[in-house]
Amino acid sequence: MDEGYLYKEECYQIIGCCMEVHNQLGGGFREAVYQEALELEFVDHDLPFEREKRMKIKYKGQVLKKNYFADFLCFNEVVIELKAVSELTNIHKGQLINYLKASEKRLGMLVNFGPEKLEYKRFIL
């Protein structure tokens, strides 16, 4: 399988939902608003998802008490992290990479509902 096309159709559907949210709301809202609206889009499009998915962190084979919570896990394979910032930084990218490591999933999407435009990046671990 070509790694560049991992879960291609699933990502296409997720991005379509994100675009619809951004088209309807535009920029300037807080992340929680976009998260709630995106959940409605996922339901409307019958996309399988879990919101605020708990990610257990392992250290030397033991599960730590501290957990991560990804904004969404879609299709039980794609970790989605939402932002509503003017610019994505390496900190945001690192956060998603950590979610992928914790979840043992291979594909993540960082989605920014920025003030000017919708921005998204795919990460394959």
ZIURWO-V912666 format. One record per residue. N is the residue number from 0. RES is the residue in one letter. PHI is phi as a letter, one per 40 degrees, with the letter a starting at -180 (* if undefined). PSI is psi in whole degrees, -180 to 180 (* if undefined). Layout:
# ZIURWO-V912666
N;RES;PHI;PSI
N;RES;PHI;PSI
This chain:
# ZIURWO-V912666
0;M;*;134
1;D;c;118
2;E;d;-29
3;G;c;-17
4;Y;b;20
5;L;d;121
6;Y;f;44
7;K;d;-52
8;E;c;-40
9;E;c;-44
10;C;c;-39
11;Y;d;-44
12;Q;c;-42
13;I;c;-47
14;I;c;-39
15;G;d;-43
16;C;c;-42
17;C;c;-42
18;M;c;-40
19;E;c;-43
20;V;c;-46
21;H;c;-38
22;N;c;-38
23;Q;c;-42
24;L;c;-26
25;G;g;-162
26;G;c;169
27;G;h;-11
28;F;c;167
29;R;c;160
30;E;d;-41
31;A;c;-33
32;V;c;-46
33;Y;c;-37
34;Q;c;-45
35;E;c;-43
36;A;c;-40
37;L;c;-36
38;E;d;-43
39;L;c;-40
40;E;c;-43
41;F;c;-42
42;V;c;-47
43;D;d;-33
44;H;c;8
45;D;f;40
46;L;c;130
47;P;c;129
48;F;a;161
49;E;b;130
50;R;c;143
51;E;f;55
52;K;c;124
53;R;c;129
54;M;b;115
55;K;c;143
56;I;b;130
57;K;b;142
58;Y;b;116
59;K;f;44
60;G;g;-4
61;Q;b;143
62;V;c;126
63;L;c;159
64;K;c;-32
65;K;c;136
66;N;b;156
67;Y;c;156
68;F;b;107
69;A;c;148
70;D;d;-46
71;F;a;150
72;L;b;117
73;C;b;143
74;F;f;21
75;N;f;17
76;E;b;-26
77;V;b;115
78;V;c;128
79;I;b;127
80;E;b;123
81;L;c;147
82;K;b;157
83;A;b;71
84;V;b;164
85;S;c;-29
86;E;a;135
87;L;c;143
88;T;b;174
89;N;c;-26
90;I;c;-44
91;H;c;-43
92;K;c;-43
93;G;c;-38
94;Q;c;-46
95;L;c;-42
96;I;d;-41
97;N;c;-39
98;Y;c;-41
99;L;c;-44
100;K;c;-46
101;A;c;-39
102;S;c;-15
103;E;g;30
104;K;c;159
105;R;c;-25
106;L;b;134
107;G;b;154
108;M;b;127
109;L;b;118
110;V;b;124
111;N;b;117
112;F;c;69
113;G;c;170
114;P;c;-28
115;E;c;-40
116;K;a;164
117;L;c;134
118;E;b;137
119;Y;a;148
120;K;b;137
121;R;c;141
122;F;b;129
123;I;b;127
124;L;c;*
